[in-house]
Amino acid sequence: MMSTVGRRCYNALSPLHSLIYFAPEAEAEFTALGLRAGGMSYLAGRAAAMGAVGAGTVAATFYNFNPSLVARHIPRAWDLAAPGDVLDARLRAADRALRRVLGDGVAADPAVAEAARLALTAAQGCSAAGRPLYAAHADLPTPEEPHLALWHASTLLREHRGDGHLAALAAAELDGLDALITHTASGRGFTADFARTSRGWSESEWDAAGQRLRERGLLDGDGALTEAGTGLRREVEDTTDRLARAPYEHLGEAESVRLTGIARALSATALANGAFPAEVFAQA
């Protein structure tokens, strides 16, 4: 049951973290440092917690990005901006973006402060073992302002779950491109076009991977998931839920439900105020 409780809480919190990847404030902060807009800013912004790592480490931990795209930007990004400066810029961007989509009063909102306390308590139940992106972010200091502490905690929970998700994908023998294609075929997440282009895959690479998935019996001739494909994706998500339940068990069911409620309300406000571009998602 706590796997389900944890998934619901994660889904409610996730937009509060992931809005940073679409926020114009983030691109403005990163480009002011000298980073290039687009892929370089995204990759450097998320990888900076690990330090000046190479392209191989970023491609491995980000999983579904084309390694050739990563290599175009990493490690070049670290010649333009030191990881510590990138982290500072990212936090400034989070502050600006959250104030835009949740209102200037967000820093003094008692509900935000409560959510930050609950989310940070949940994050205390995370394990760093085998979770490199989580571990890197867990080494960062917790911001003092409640809205930034909440953003930091939601980042920890997102990367903790994400690292476990990659383990589940690897166990299912789905590489990064396989994972993208089967996920978009489920009708969730990004549209296929946005997923392909933002992750740096060519149409020919996408089509070749689709053919391999058809040969495995996971996709049908129209590119939809077969019964086997649906079952494999369900297995991946169930494994991800199981590997991600520890922080919510640590927080407890009642407090997890409370956090879910606050986070849903905050995320709904953020969505209503344009936190994400609607055209990149398969579902509203």
Stockholm file with secondary structure:
# STOCKHOLM 1.0

chainA/1-284         MMSTVGRRCYNALSPLHSLIYFAPEAEAEFTALGLRAGGMSYLAGRAAAMGAVGAGTVAATFYNFNPSLVARHIPRAWDLAAPGDVLDARLRAADRALRRVLGDGVAADPAVAEAARLALTAAQGCSAAGRPLYAAHADLPTPEEPHLALWHASTLLREHRGDGHLAALAAAELDGLDALITHTASGRGFTADFARTSRGWSESEWDAAGQRLRERGLLDGDGALTEAGTGLRREVEDTTDRLARAPYEHLGEAESVRLTGIARALSATALANGAFPAEVFAQA
#=GR chainA/1-284 SS CHHHHHHHHHHHHHHHHHGGGTCHHHHHHHHHHTCCTTHHHHHHHHHGGGCSCCHHHHHHHHCSSCHHHHHHHTTHHHHHSCHHHHHHHHHHHHHHHHHHHHCGGGGGCHHHHHHHHHHHHHHTTCCCTTCHHHHHHHTSCCCSSHHHHHHHHHHHHHHHHHHHHHHHHHHTTCCHHHHHHHHHHTTCSBCHHHHHHHTTCCHHHHHHHHHHHHHTTSBCTTSCBCHHHHHHHHHHHHHHHHHTCHHHHHHCHHHHHHHHHHHHHHHHHHHHTTSSCGGGBSCC
#=GC SS_cons         CHHHHHHHHHHHHHHHHHGGGTCHHHHHHHHHHTCCTTHHHHHHHHHGGGCSCCHHHHHHHHCSSCHHHHHHHTTHHHHHSCHHHHHHHHHHHHHHHHHHHHCGGGGGCHHHHHHHHHHHHHHTTCCCTTCHHHHHHHTSCCCSSHHHHHHHHHHHHHHHHHHHHHHHHHHTTCCHHHHHHHHHHTTCSBCHHHHHHHTTCCHHHHHHHHHHHHHTTSBCTTSCBCHHHHHHHHHHHHHHHHHTCHHHHHHCHHHHHHHHHHHHHHHHHHHHTTSSCGGGBSCC
//
